[in-house]
Each structure stands twice: as structure tokens, then as C-alpha cells.
């Protein structure tokens, strides 16, 4: 681990202290977990990896309309302002 210094407001420090008491976790552990959760939500995933995972996900499906039908419906709704 790498040591770092963070400045907190009095309110943030108070919240952190209460969370630490309530959970029995160290303040450092709570801060690391918060950073991990934030990073999971906001750090973009590699687009190529996501696309590879999605490849073929509709293969073999017969319950979906074809692309031409979907496009025609979209074009009609765009022309009428329903989109």
C-alpha cells in the first residue's frame, strides 16, 4: 500500500468517524472501499472488452424484429416527433 494524505472537512471527518464506529472498520479501510466503489462506477471499462463480451448475444433469437423493420419504425417515429 501507498501512504497518502487527504484533507477532510469537519463534517466529512465526523461522518467517517461515525461510520468507523458503526462498522468496526478502520477509517482507512472505509476510505479505500469508497474509492473502489467510486472507481467501479466512473472509470470507463475497455470498450473493446465490452464489445467482445456482447458479440453474438442475439444469435439464434427468432423473437426479435429484423434491423430493417426497427429502422423503419424509428424513421417513422422521428418524422412525427414521437422520439
N, C-alpha and C positions, 0 to 999 in steps of 0.2 A: 504494500500500500504506500501511497504517497501522502505525506502530510501537507495540508493546506490550511489557510486561514480565511475565515469568512466573517464579514461584519453583518450582524443582525440588528434589527430594531428591537426595542424593549418588548414590544408585543410579540414579535417572532420568537424571541428568546423565551418569553413566558409560555407561549404555545408549545415550544419544543420541550421545555421542562415538564409541563403537564403531560405531554404525550409520553415522555420517558418514564415518568412515574406510573402512568396508567398501564403502559405496555410492558414495563420491566426491561425495556431495551435501552441501550446507551444512546445518548444524543447523536453521537457519530453514526451509529447504525441507522437511526431514523433518517438522518440527512442522506446517507448513501442510498437507502431504499427510495427516498423521494426523488433523488436524481435518476435512479434506474427507471422508476415509473415515468418520469418526465421524458427521458430519452426514448423509451419504448413508444411513447405516443407521438413524439415530434421529430425524431431522427428518421429521415427517409430511408426506406429499405431499398436495396439494389433493385432497380426496375427490371433488369434482365432476369433476375432470380424469380421475381413475382410473375413475370410473363411466362417463364418456363413452367412454373407450377400450374398456371392456368391453362396451358396448352392442352387442347383435347378435352376440356371439361364438358363440352356439349356434344362430343362424339357419340353417335348412336342414339341420340334423342330424336324421337319422332313427334313429340308433343309441342315442338317449337315451330313457329312460322318461319318461312324462309326469309332471307335478307331482303329480297326484292319487295315482299309484302310489307315488312316492317318499314322499309324506306318510303314506300308509297303512303302508308298511314302517317308517317312523320311529316312528309311533304304536305299532305292534305291538312293536317292539324296546324302546321306552320303557316300555311296560306290563310287560314281562318283566324289565326291568333290564339288558338287554344293551347299552345305550348307554354 
